[in-house]
Amino acid sequence: MNRSPLPDDIPIAFSVAAARDAGVSASRLRASDLRAPFRGVRTHQTDTRDDARASVRRRVQEYAAVMPASQFFCLSTACVLWGAPIPPGLLRHRDEAGAFVEHPLDVGVFLPDRASRTRGVRGRSIAPGWADVVTGPVDGIRLTSPASTWAMMGQVISEDELVILGDALVRMPERDTDPPPLATIDDLRRAVEVGRRPGVLRIREALPFIRTRSWSPQETRTRLVLVRDARLPEPELNWPVLVDGAVVANIDLAYPDLMLGFEYDGEHHMTDAAQWSKDIRRTEMLADLGWRIMRVTKRDLDTLRGPFVARVRSRVLRAAGRRSS
């Protein structure tokens, strides 16, 4: 079937009202080459087989075509837009047939406005003062600020997950090319102090554990295990090892006085031969400098946490004994 072309200036996702104003007929808007992801929205994009975060970003662009000025993205959706880590289960789940089911977008309004009931959207009514709303750096989309987003997530995720999220938002750049932090610890503290918002007890508990030098969620998890489970002093984060005044390595977590460090190995460290070889050479180099390195895996932090804590405590006691002898 020959279909009339859409105007050149029509974006990938557009409102039906804007298309009609541009002269597009009602029948053309019903054609099978267009999808209707939300009421009053059409999009050219027909392939929706994207990952969880890409799916959120795509659907945000689609809903933004008709989103009223009083609404803004919040909670898990805002986390994705800020590029912040949250549990994948907040974005999608598998149904009984094993197919992915996308969770609705989180869209907020300030009371007394009524939350959206649009299909594909989870409307949230938010008390004035509980959130700062900003214009995002991409496409001018309205969403809660990083600090407000973190505080609002206190009603959704665990204390440890709040620490992971907070660490990511306040992370200082590792390299000159890295972006600046999205928030400061003072920003998070001010968000905690706005009043008795949902989840306030959880964010109050998480705030003291947030640090600016944790460079990955698993580094944060390792630190929390060392401090909370093993009841050890807080380690230094991404400790620079110097040789002749030059940094030759940054150890994920370290007790410099004991010359004991911890390095988290993700799955790519084990499946990438080049990375594995690089890790071995790096560990040997640190050993030559007097460092003892414990390698940490996901299993150590999950199913084998008890044995891992026992090994850590034993290693710390031995290192302390060597130092005192």
Disulfide bonds with the S-S distance in Angstrom:
none
